Amino acid sequence: MNLILSIKPEYANRIFDKTKQVEFRKTIFTKQVDNVYVYSTAPDKKIIGYFKIRKIVKDTPACLWKKYKTVAGISEKKFFKYFENTMQGYAMEIAIPQRFTAPIDGTALKQNFKPPQSFTYVKRELQTIKNRIVMKSTLERDKLLKEIYPNTPNKVIAVKLGMSLASVSKRAYVLGLKKAPNYRNPGCFQKGNIPSNKGKKMLPETYAKLKKTMFKKGLKPHNTKPIKSKRTSKDGYIEIKVAEPNIWDFKHRIVWRKHYGEIPKGANIQFKDKNPQNCNIDNLYLIFRSEQMLNNSIQRYPPELRKAIRLLSKLNKKINKNDEKNKHRSAK
């Protein structure tokens, strides 16, 4: 079941601008509702869009205002005037508001259509009408978008077509549209333009005002960390600052190099106890990425088979290493 709700144009437009996220009522409907179609009253006299209801809250006007005043889309004075001499009210939380590109005339439903004083139930045929009109409007919108997109800023297009900036970009991508080769965003500094202050020195009085807060040559930012400072990365690894201006290295790699020298290319330093904070040399081990990949890919096998695969991998590495040594010897 769907619903047509009569709303003044001022507030109806705020729903689709998303500055009004709650619709207040003194009385509420009792049937289960799928879509709420917004009938914008005079002078529009059109069904301009629809929304879904997240939930309905029943409370006193004072409590409703306290809870929803930031998204009410109505002034406090008008709110309490509406609920004057009313002990309780209802707040419909609006979800997924969709404005029709082409508003629907009420006569599309039936010849003797009369706008509801507050609300009225409607059957499913309204959805069919809406789909037909939106489909036609989409084709018209795409036609206009193709005409104006190459040489018009997206902000202007968004306002003209009633779309968001993201929707304009997405639709243009779907349609394969691109800006013209000679298009330049008016907000960007054009190539070849000369800044108005080029070659001019700062006025003495301006320099005197700014001198106190100017960053002096040789000074460092207040948050500069000295060499050997420590920090923890987002993954939990300890990092140490090793050089200026801002060069950091992992502590576990520094500890390994200190004991065993440079880390071979393609190798990682891992933690035996899986704790990246424990950088004791006894807790570290070196493993090549190829072996890591093998370890990760054999987890689905039984323990005995996994052990055999690892041993076979190590044996193959030793055989390859000996083959390389033999090649070097024979070459000599």
QUISULQUI-V833142 format. One record per helix or strand. SS is the DSSP state (helix for helix, strand for strand). FROM is the first residue (numbers start at 0). TO is the last residue. If there is no record, write none. Layout:
((SS/FROM/TO) (SS/FROM/TO))
//
This chain:
((strand/1/6) (helix/8/16) (strand/21/24) (strand/35/39) (strand/45/58) (helix/60/67) (helix/75/81) (strand/88/103) (helix/105/107) (strand/118/121) (helix/124/150) (helix/153/160) (helix/164/173) (helix/203/212) (strand/229/231) (strand/237/242) (strand/246/249) (helix/250/259) (strand/266/270) (helix/280/282) (strand/283/287) (helix/288/296) (helix/302/330))
//
